[in-house]
């Protein structure tokens, strides 16, 4: 399992690099692979899965797919909250990113 977790983290890092280069489809493909690896090795409700789902939301937001991005943020946040609790910094960061996405979509509440 450790090899697979390392592979998942590598794929996630590659996806973030692709996303920063505005290669969102490549980023999403790598994030999907990472998510599947983490689900298989660490379980469906681990923090890594939640984080990867939120990274997918960010890639979707960069594509302008704001509704899909918000859905992914909701999914990822729910997993993160169950895994690490509401007070964890990764939850706060994901909430902030989701708020930016909602603002961009015109939902200022």
VEXLUM-573850 format. One record per atom (N, C-alpha, C): x, y, z; residue number from 1; residue in three letters. Coordinates in Angstrom, 1 decimal, always signed. Layout:
((X,Y,Z),NUM,"ALA"),
...
END
This chain:
((+0.8,-1.2,+0.0),1,"UNK"),
((+0.0,+0.0,+0.0),1,"UNK"),
((+0.8,+1.3,+0.0),1,"UNK"),
((+2.0,+1.3,+0.7),2,"UNK"),
((+2.8,+2.5,+0.7),2,"UNK"),
((+3.2,+3.0,-0.7),2,"UNK"),
((+3.6,+2.0,-1.5),3,"UNK"),
((+4.0,+2.3,-2.9),3,"UNK"),
((+2.8,+3.0,-3.6),3,"UNK"),
((+1.7,+2.5,-3.4),4,"UNK"),
((+0.5,+3.0,-4.1),4,"UNK"),
((+0.1,+4.4,-3.6),4,"UNK"),
((+0.3,+4.6,-2.2),5,"UNK"),
((+0.1,+6.0,-1.7),5,"UNK"),
((+1.1,+7.0,-2.3),5,"UNK"),
((+2.3,+6.6,-2.4),6,"UNK"),
((+3.3,+7.4,-3.0),6,"UNK"),
((+3.0,+7.7,-4.4),6,"UNK"),
((+2.5,+6.7,-5.1),7,"UNK"),
((+2.1,+7.0,-6.5),7,"UNK"),
((+1.0,+7.9,-6.6),7,"UNK"),
((+0.0,+7.8,-5.7),8,"UNK"),
((-1.1,+8.7,-5.7),8,"UNK"),
((-0.7,+10.1,-5.4),8,"UNK"),
((+0.2,+10.3,-4.5),9,"UNK"),
((+0.7,+11.6,-4.1),9,"UNK"),
((+1.5,+12.2,-5.3),9,"UNK"),
((+2.2,+11.4,-6.0),10,"UNK"),
((+3.0,+11.9,-7.2),10,"UNK"),
((+2.0,+12.3,-8.3),10,"UNK"),
((+0.9,+11.5,-8.5),11,"UNK"),
((-0.1,+11.9,-9.5),11,"UNK"),
((-0.8,+13.2,-9.1),11,"UNK"),
((-1.1,+13.4,-7.8),12,"UNK"),
((-1.7,+14.6,-7.4),12,"UNK"),
((-0.8,+15.8,-7.6),12,"UNK"),
((+0.5,+15.6,-7.4),13,"UNK"),
((+1.5,+16.7,-7.6),13,"UNK"),
((+1.6,+17.1,-9.1),13,"UNK"),
((+1.6,+16.0,-9.9),14,"UNK"),
((+1.6,+16.3,-11.4),14,"UNK"),
((+0.3,+17.0,-11.8),14,"UNK"),
((-0.8,+16.6,-11.3),15,"UNK"),
((-2.1,+17.3,-11.6),15,"UNK"),
((-2.1,+18.7,-11.2),15,"UNK"),
((-1.5,+19.1,-10.1),16,"UNK"),
((-1.5,+20.5,-9.6),16,"UNK"),
((-0.6,+21.3,-10.6),16,"UNK"),
((+0.5,+20.7,-11.0),17,"UNK"),
((+1.4,+21.3,-12.0),17,"UNK"),
((+0.7,+21.6,-13.3),17,"UNK"),
((+0.0,+20.6,-13.8),18,"UNK"),
((-0.8,+20.7,-15.0),18,"UNK"),
((-1.8,+21.8,-14.9),18,"UNK"),
((-2.5,+21.8,-13.8),19,"UNK"),
((-3.6,+22.8,-13.5),19,"UNK"),
((-3.0,+24.2,-13.6),19,"UNK"),
((-1.8,+24.4,-13.0),20,"UNK"),
((-1.2,+25.7,-13.0),20,"UNK"),
((-0.7,+26.1,-14.4),20,"UNK"),
((-0.5,+25.2,-15.3),21,"UNK"),
((-0.2,+25.4,-16.7),21,"UNK"),
((-1.4,+25.6,-17.5),21,"UNK"),
((-2.6,+25.6,-16.9),22,"UNK"),
((-3.9,+25.7,-17.6),22,"UNK"),
((-4.1,+24.5,-18.5),22,"UNK"),
((-3.7,+23.3,-18.0),23,"UNK"),
((-4.0,+22.0,-18.7),23,"UNK"),
((-4.9,+21.2,-17.8),23,"UNK"),
((-6.2,+21.8,-17.7),24,"UNK"),
((-7.1,+21.3,-16.8),24,"UNK"),
((-7.6,+19.8,-17.1),24,"UNK"),
((-7.7,+19.5,-18.3),25,"UNK"),
((-8.1,+18.1,-18.7),25,"UNK"),
((-7.1,+17.1,-18.2),25,"UNK"),
((-5.8,+17.4,-18.4),26,"UNK"),
((-4.7,+16.6,-18.0),26,"UNK"),
((-4.7,+16.5,-16.4),26,"UNK"),
((-4.9,+17.6,-15.8),27,"UNK"),
((-5.0,+17.7,-14.3),27,"UNK"),
((-6.1,+16.8,-13.8),27,"UNK"),
((-7.3,+16.9,-14.4),28,"UNK"),
((-8.4,+16.1,-14.0),28,"UNK"),
((-8.2,+14.6,-14.2),28,"UNK"),
((-7.5,+14.2,-15.2),29,"UNK"),
((-7.2,+12.8,-15.5),29,"UNK"),
((-6.3,+12.3,-14.4),29,"UNK"),
((-5.3,+13.0,-14.1),30,"UNK"),
((-4.3,+12.6,-13.0),30,"UNK"),
((-5.0,+12.6,-11.7),30,"UNK"),
((-5.8,+13.6,-11.4),31,"UNK"),
((-6.5,+13.6,-10.1),31,"UNK"),
((-7.5,+12.4,-10.0),31,"UNK"),
((-8.1,+12.0,-11.0),32,"UNK"),
((-9.0,+10.9,-11.0),32,"UNK"),
((-8.3,+9.6,-10.7),32,"UNK"),
((-7.1,+9.5,-11.3),33,"UNK"),
((-6.2,+8.3,-11.0),33,"UNK"),
((-5.8,+8.3,-9.5),33,"UNK"),
((-5.4,+9.5,-9.1),34,"UNK"),
((-4.9,+9.6,-7.7),34,"UNK"),
((-6.1,+9.2,-6.7),34,"UNK"),
((-7.3,+9.8,-7.0),35,"UNK"),
((-8.4,+9.5,-6.2),35,"UNK"),
((-8.7,+8.0,-6.1),35,"UNK"),
((-8.7,+7.3,-7.2),36,"UNK"),
((-8.9,+5.9,-7.3),36,"UNK"),
((-7.9,+5.1,-6.4),36,"UNK"),
((-6.6,+5.5,-6.5),37,"UNK"),
((-5.5,+4.9,-5.7),37,"UNK"),
((-5.8,+5.1,-4.2),37,"UNK"),
((-6.1,+6.3,-3.9),38,"UNK"),
((-6.3,+6.6,-2.4),38,"UNK"),
((-7.5,+5.9,-1.9),38,"UNK"),
((-8.6,+5.8,-2.7),39,"UNK"),
((-9.8,+5.1,-2.2),39,"UNK"),
((-9.4,+3.6,-2.0),39,"UNK"),
((-8.6,+3.0,-2.9),40,"UNK"),
((-8.3,+1.6,-2.8),40,"UNK"),
((-7.4,+1.3,-1.7),40,"UNK"),
((-6.4,+2.2,-1.5),41,"UNK"),
((-5.3,+1.9,-0.5),41,"UNK"),
((-5.6,+2.5,+0.9),41,"UNK"),
((-6.3,+3.7,+1.0),42,"UNK"),
((-6.5,+4.3,+2.3),42,"UNK"),
((-8.0,+4.3,+2.7),42,"UNK"),
((-8.9,+4.1,+1.8),43,"UNK"),
((-10.3,+4.0,+2.1),43,"UNK"),
((-11.0,+5.2,+1.5),43,"UNK"),
((-12.3,+5.1,+1.3),44,"UNK"),
((-13.1,+6.1,+0.7),44,"UNK"),
((-13.2,+7.4,+1.5),44,"UNK"),
((-13.1,+7.3,+2.8),45,"UNK"),
((-13.3,+8.5,+3.7),45,"UNK"),
((-12.0,+9.1,+4.2),45,"UNK"),
((-10.9,+8.9,+3.6),46,"UNK"),
((-9.7,+9.4,+4.1),46,"UNK"),
((-9.5,+10.9,+3.6),46,"UNK"),
((-8.7,+11.6,+4.4),47,"UNK"),
((-8.5,+13.0,+4.1),47,"UNK"),
((-7.9,+13.2,+2.7),47,"UNK"),
((-7.0,+12.3,+2.2),48,"UNK"),
((-6.4,+12.4,+0.9),48,"UNK"),
((-7.4,+12.4,-0.2),48,"UNK"),
((-8.5,+11.6,-0.1),49,"UNK"),
((-9.5,+11.5,-1.1),49,"UNK"),
((-10.3,+12.8,-1.1),49,"UNK"),
((-10.6,+13.4,+0.1),50,"UNK"),
((-11.3,+14.7,+0.1),50,"UNK"),
((-10.5,+15.8,-0.5),50,"UNK"),
((-9.2,+15.8,-0.2),51,"UNK"),
((-8.3,+16.8,-0.8),51,"UNK"),
((-8.2,+16.7,-2.3),51,"UNK"),
((-8.1,+15.5,-2.8),52,"UNK"),
((-8.0,+15.3,-4.3),52,"UNK"),
((-9.4,+15.7,-4.9),52,"UNK"),
((-10.5,+15.4,-4.3),53,"UNK"),
((-11.8,+15.9,-4.9),53,"UNK"),
((-11.8,+17.4,-4.9),53,"UNK"),
((-11.3,+18.1,-3.9),54,"UNK"),
((-11.3,+19.5,-3.9),54,"UNK"),
((-10.3,+20.1,-4.9),54,"UNK"),
((-9.2,+19.3,-5.2),55,"UNK"),
((-8.3,+19.7,-6.3),55,"UNK"),
((-9.0,+19.6,-7.6),55,"UNK"),
((-9.9,+18.6,-7.7),56,"UNK"),
((-10.7,+18.4,-9.0),56,"UNK"),
((-11.6,+19.6,-9.1),56,"UNK"),
((-12.2,+20.0,-8.0),57,"UNK"),
((-13.1,+21.2,-8.1),57,"UNK"),
((-12.3,+22.4,-8.5),57,"UNK"),
((-11.1,+22.6,-8.1),58,"UNK"),
((-10.3,+23.8,-8.5),58,"UNK"),
((-10.1,+23.7,-10.0),58,"UNK"),
((-9.7,+22.6,-10.5),59,"UNK"),
((-9.5,+22.4,-12.0),59,"UNK"),
((-10.8,+22.7,-12.8),59,"UNK"),
((-11.9,+22.3,-12.3),60,"UNK"),
((-13.2,+22.6,-12.9),60,"UNK"),
((-13.5,+24.1,-12.8),60,"UNK"),
((-13.2,+24.7,-11.7),61,"UNK"),
((-13.4,+26.1,-11.6),61,"UNK"),
((-12.6,+26.9,-12.6),61,"UNK"),
((-11.3,+26.5,-12.8),62,"UNK"),
((-10.5,+27.1,-13.8),62,"UNK"),
((-11.0,+26.9,-15.2),62,"UNK"),
((-11.8,+25.9,-15.4),63,"UNK"),
((-12.4,+25.7,-16.8),63,"UNK"),
((-13.7,+26.5,-16.9),63,"UNK"),
((-14.1,+27.1,-15.8),64,"UNK"),
((-15.3,+27.9,-15.9),64,"UNK"),
((-16.6,+27.0,-15.6),64,"UNK"),
((-16.4,+25.8,-15.2),65,"UNK"),
((-17.5,+24.9,-14.9),65,"UNK"),
((-17.8,+25.1,-13.4),65,"UNK"),
((-18.4,+26.2,-13.1),66,"UNK"),
((-18.6,+26.6,-11.7),66,"UNK"),
((-19.6,+25.7,-10.9),66,"UNK"),
((-20.7,+25.3,-11.6),67,"UNK"),
((-21.7,+24.4,-10.9),67,"UNK"),
((-21.0,+23.1,-10.6),67,"UNK"),
((-20.3,+22.5,-11.5),68,"UNK"),
((-19.7,+21.2,-11.3),68,"UNK"),
((-18.6,+21.4,-10.2),68,"UNK"),
((-17.9,+22.5,-10.2),69,"UNK"),
((-16.8,+22.8,-9.2),69,"UNK"),
((-17.4,+22.8,-7.8),69,"UNK"),
((-18.5,+23.6,-7.7),70,"UNK"),
((-19.2,+23.7,-6.4),70,"UNK"),
((-19.6,+22.3,-5.9),70,"UNK"),
((-20.1,+21.5,-6.8),71,"UNK"),
((-20.5,+20.1,-6.4),71,"UNK"),
((-19.3,+19.3,-5.8),71,"UNK"),
((-18.2,+19.4,-6.5),72,"UNK"),
((-17.0,+18.7,-6.1),72,"UNK"),
((-16.5,+19.3,-4.8),72,"UNK"),
((-16.5,+20.6,-4.6),73,"UNK"),
((-16.1,+21.2,-3.3),73,"UNK"),
((-17.0,+20.6,-2.2),73,"UNK"),
((-18.3,+20.5,-2.4),74,"UNK"),
((-19.2,+20.0,-1.4),74,"UNK"),
((-18.8,+18.6,-1.1),74,"UNK"),
((-18.6,+17.8,-2.1),75,"UNK"),
((-18.2,+16.4,-1.9),75,"UNK"),
((-16.9,+16.2,-1.2),75,"UNK"),
((-15.9,+17.0,-1.6),76,"UNK"),
((-14.6,+16.9,-1.0),76,"UNK"),
((-14.6,+17.4,+0.5),76,"UNK"),
((-15.3,+18.5,+0.7),77,"UNK"),
((-15.4,+19.0,+2.1),77,"UNK"),
((-16.1,+18.0,+3.0),77,"UNK"),
((-17.1,+17.4,+2.5),78,"UNK"),
((-17.8,+16.4,+3.4),78,"UNK"),
((-16.9,+15.3,+3.8),78,"UNK"),
((-16.1,+14.8,+2.9),79,"UNK"),
((-15.1,+13.7,+3.1),79,"UNK"),
((-14.0,+14.3,+4.1),79,"UNK"),
((-13.5,+15.5,+3.8),80,"UNK"),
((-12.5,+16.0,+4.7),80,"UNK"),
((-13.0,+16.2,+6.1),80,"UNK"),
((-14.2,+16.7,+6.3),81,"UNK"),
((-14.8,+16.9,+7.6),81,"UNK"),
((-14.9,+15.6,+8.4),81,"UNK"),
((-15.4,+14.6,+7.7),82,"UNK"),
((-15.5,+13.3,+8.4),82,"UNK"),
((-14.1,+12.7,+8.8),82,"UNK"),
((-13.1,+13.0,+7.9),83,"UNK"),
((-11.8,+12.4,+8.2),83,"UNK"),
((-11.0,+13.2,+9.2),83,"UNK"),
((-11.1,+14.5,+9.2),84,"UNK"),
((-10.2,+15.3,+10.1),84,"UNK"),
((-10.9,+16.3,+11.0),84,"UNK"),
((-12.2,+16.5,+10.8),85,"UNK"),
((-13.0,+17.4,+11.6),85,"UNK"),
((-13.1,+18.8,+11.0),85,"UNK"),
((-14.0,+19.6,+11.6),86,"UNK"),
((-14.2,+20.9,+11.0),86,"UNK"),
((-13.1,+21.9,+11.2),86,"UNK"),
((-12.3,+21.7,+12.2),87,"UNK"),
((-11.2,+22.7,+12.6),87,"UNK"),
((-9.9,+22.5,+11.9),87,"UNK"),
((-9.8,+21.5,+11.1),88,"UNK"),
((-8.5,+21.3,+10.4),88,"UNK"),
((-8.2,+22.3,+9.3),88,"UNK"),
((-6.9,+22.7,+9.2),89,"UNK"),
((-6.6,+23.7,+8.2),89,"UNK"),
((-6.9,+23.4,+6.8),89,"UNK"),
((-6.9,+22.1,+6.4),90,"UNK"),
((-7.3,+21.8,+5.0),90,"UNK"),
((-8.7,+22.0,+4.8),90,"UNK"),
((-9.6,+21.8,+5.8),91,"UNK"),
((-11.0,+22.1,+5.7),91,"UNK"),
((-11.2,+23.6,+5.5),91,"UNK"),
((-10.5,+24.4,+6.2),92,"UNK"),
((-10.6,+25.9,+6.1),92,"UNK"),
((-10.2,+26.3,+4.7),92,"UNK"),
((-9.1,+25.8,+4.2),93,"UNK"),
((-8.6,+26.1,+2.9),93,"UNK"),
((-9.6,+25.7,+1.8),93,"UNK"),
((-10.2,+24.6,+1.9),94,"UNK"),
((-11.2,+24.1,+0.9),94,"UNK"),
((-12.4,+25.0,+1.0),94,"UNK"),
((-12.8,+25.4,+2.2),95,"UNK"),
((-14.0,+26.3,+2.4),95,"UNK"),
((-13.7,+27.7,+1.7),95,"UNK"),
((-12.5,+28.1,+1.8),96,"UNK"),
((-12.1,+29.4,+1.2),96,"UNK"),
((-12.2,+29.3,-0.3),96,"UNK"),
((-11.6,+28.2,-0.8),97,"UNK"),
((-11.7,+28.0,-2.3),97,"UNK"),
((-13.1,+27.9,-2.8),97,"UNK"),
((-13.9,+27.2,-2.0),98,"UNK"),
((-15.3,+27.0,-2.4),98,"UNK"),
((-16.0,+28.4,-2.4),98,"UNK"),
((-15.7,+29.2,-1.4),99,"UNK"),
((-16.3,+30.6,-1.4),99,"UNK"),
((-15.9,+31.4,-2.6),99,"UNK"),
((-14.6,+31.3,-3.0),100,"UNK"),
((-14.2,+32.0,-4.2),100,"UNK"),
((-14.9,+31.6,-5.4),100,"UNK"),
((-15.2,+30.3,-5.5),101,"UNK"),
((-15.9,+29.7,-6.6),101,"UNK"),
((-17.4,+30.2,-6.6),101,"UNK"),
((-18.0,+30.2,-5.5),102,"UNK"),
((-19.4,+30.7,-5.4),102,"UNK"),
((-19.4,+32.2,-5.7),102,"UNK"),
((-18.5,+32.9,-5.3),103,"UNK"),
((-18.4,+34.3,-5.6),103,"UNK"),
((-18.3,+34.6,-7.1),103,"UNK"),
((-17.5,+33.8,-7.7),104,"UNK"),
((-17.3,+33.9,-9.2),104,"UNK"),
((-18.6,+33.5,-9.9),104,"UNK"),
((-19.4,+32.6,-9.3),105,"UNK"),
((-20.6,+32.2,-9.9),105,"UNK"),
((-21.8,+33.2,-9.6),105,"UNK"),
((-21.5,+34.2,-8.8),106,"UNK"),
((-22.5,+35.2,-8.5),106,"UNK"),
((-23.2,+34.9,-7.2),106,"UNK"),
((-22.8,+33.9,-6.5),107,"UNK"),
((-23.5,+33.5,-5.2),107,"UNK"),
((-22.7,+34.1,-4.1),107,"UNK"),
((-23.1,+35.4,-3.7),108,"UNK"),
((-22.3,+36.1,-2.7),108,"UNK"),
((-22.7,+35.7,-1.2),108,"UNK"),
((-23.8,+35.0,-1.1),109,"UNK"),
((-24.2,+34.5,+0.3),109,"UNK"),
((-23.3,+33.4,+0.7),109,"UNK"),
END
